Amino acid sequence: MFLIDDLLLSPIHGVVWLGRKVQDAAEEDQAGESDRITAQLSELYMRLETGQITEAEFDAQEKALLDRLDRIQETATRIEAEKKPKKAGKKAPGGKKPSTGRARSKRGKVHEGETFIRP
């Protein structure tokens, strides 16, 4: 039975494996792009200090590089947020879960319609 399941599901496992490999390669490329932009910024600062470019040229090129770097970081942040599991259930202010609408006094009596937040 397990052999038949493995044979039938192997194409799906292959597609999932391929998808993970593509995602890993894209993340590596994105990290490499970030490093390249940082190196270009360093080179740009050096060119400004040595007088090879003017302040206006520096500002224009720096803005373009920083915009690209911001887009890369926003994409990475979005991807990380999608990876994190979302928590179920809402909590009341203070981080405590509200009860189902029935509150008990200290003596154990139930008061209908009152909400009680447990300490």
C-alpha positions in Angstrom: 0.0 0.0 0.0 2.8 2.5 0.9 4.7 1.6 -2.3 1.6 2.5 -4.4 1.2 5.7 -2.4 4.8 6.6 -3.0 4.5 5.9 -6.7 1.4 8.0 -7.1 2.6 10.9 -5.1 6.1 11.0 -6.5 5.3 13.6 -9.2 3.8 15.9 -6.5 6.9 15.5 -4.3 9.1 16.3 -7.3 7.2 19.5 -8.0 7.4 20.6 -4.4 11.1 19.8 -4.3 11.7 21.8 -7.4 9.7 24.7 -6.1 11.8 24.8 -2.9 15.0 24.8 -5.0 13.8 27.7 -7.1 12.8 29.6 -4.0 16.2 29.0 -2.4 18.0 30.1 -5.5 15.9 33.3 -5.7 16.6 34.1 -2.0 20.4 33.6 -2.6 20.2 35.9 -5.7 18.4 38.5 -3.7 21.0 38.4 -0.9 23.7 38.7 -3.5 22.0 41.7 -5.1 21.9 43.4 -1.7 25.7 42.8 -1.3 26.4 44.1 -4.8 24.4 47.3 -4.1 26.3 47.8 -0.8 29.6 47.4 -2.7 28.5 49.9 -5.3 27.5 52.4 -2.6 31.0 52.0 -1.0 32.6 52.6 -4.4 30.4 55.7 -5.0 31.4 57.2 -1.6 35.1 56.6 -2.5 34.6 58.3 -5.9 33.0 61.3 -4.2 35.8 61.6 -1.7 38.5 61.4 -4.4 36.7 64.0 -6.5 36.0 61.8 -9.5 32.3 62.8 -9.4 30.4 65.9 -8.3 28.0 66.2 -5.4 25.0 66.2 -7.8 26.1 63.1 -9.6 26.7 61.4 -6.2 23.2 62.3 -5.0 21.5 61.0 -8.1 23.4 57.7 -8.1 23.1 57.2 -4.4 19.3 57.8 -4.5 18.9 55.2 -7.3 21.0 52.6 -5.3 19.2 53.2 -2.0 15.8 52.9 -3.7 16.9 49.5 -5.2 18.2 48.4 -1.8 14.9 49.5 -0.1 12.8 47.5 -2.6 15.0 44.4 -2.0 14.6 44.7 1.8 10.8 45.3 1.5 10.5 42.1 -0.5 12.6 40.2 2.0 10.5 41.5 4.9 7.3 40.5 3.1 8.6 37.0 2.4 9.6 36.6 6.0 6.2 37.7 7.2 4.5 35.2 4.9 6.6 32.4 6.4 5.6 33.1 10.0 2.5 31.2 11.1 -0.4 33.4 12.1 -1.8 33.0 15.6 -5.5 32.0 15.9 -7.8 33.7 18.4 -8.0 37.3 19.4 -6.8 38.6 22.8 -8.2 41.3 24.9 -6.1 44.4 25.8 -3.4 43.3 28.2 -2.8 40.1 26.3 -5.5 38.0 28.0 -8.1 36.0 26.2 -11.7 37.0 27.0 -14.0 34.3 28.3 -17.1 33.0 26.5 -19.4 35.6 28.1 -20.1 34.0 31.5 -18.3 35.4 34.5 -17.9 33.8 37.9 -17.6 35.6 41.1 -15.0 34.6 43.7 -17.6 32.3 45.3 -18.3 30.5 42.0 -21.6 32.1 41.1 -22.2 32.6 37.4 -23.4 36.0 36.2 -25.0 35.8 32.7 -24.0 38.4 30.1 -20.9 39.6 31.9 -17.4 39.2 30.4 -14.7 38.3 32.7 -11.0 38.4 31.9 -9.1 35.8 33.8 -5.9 37.0 35.6 
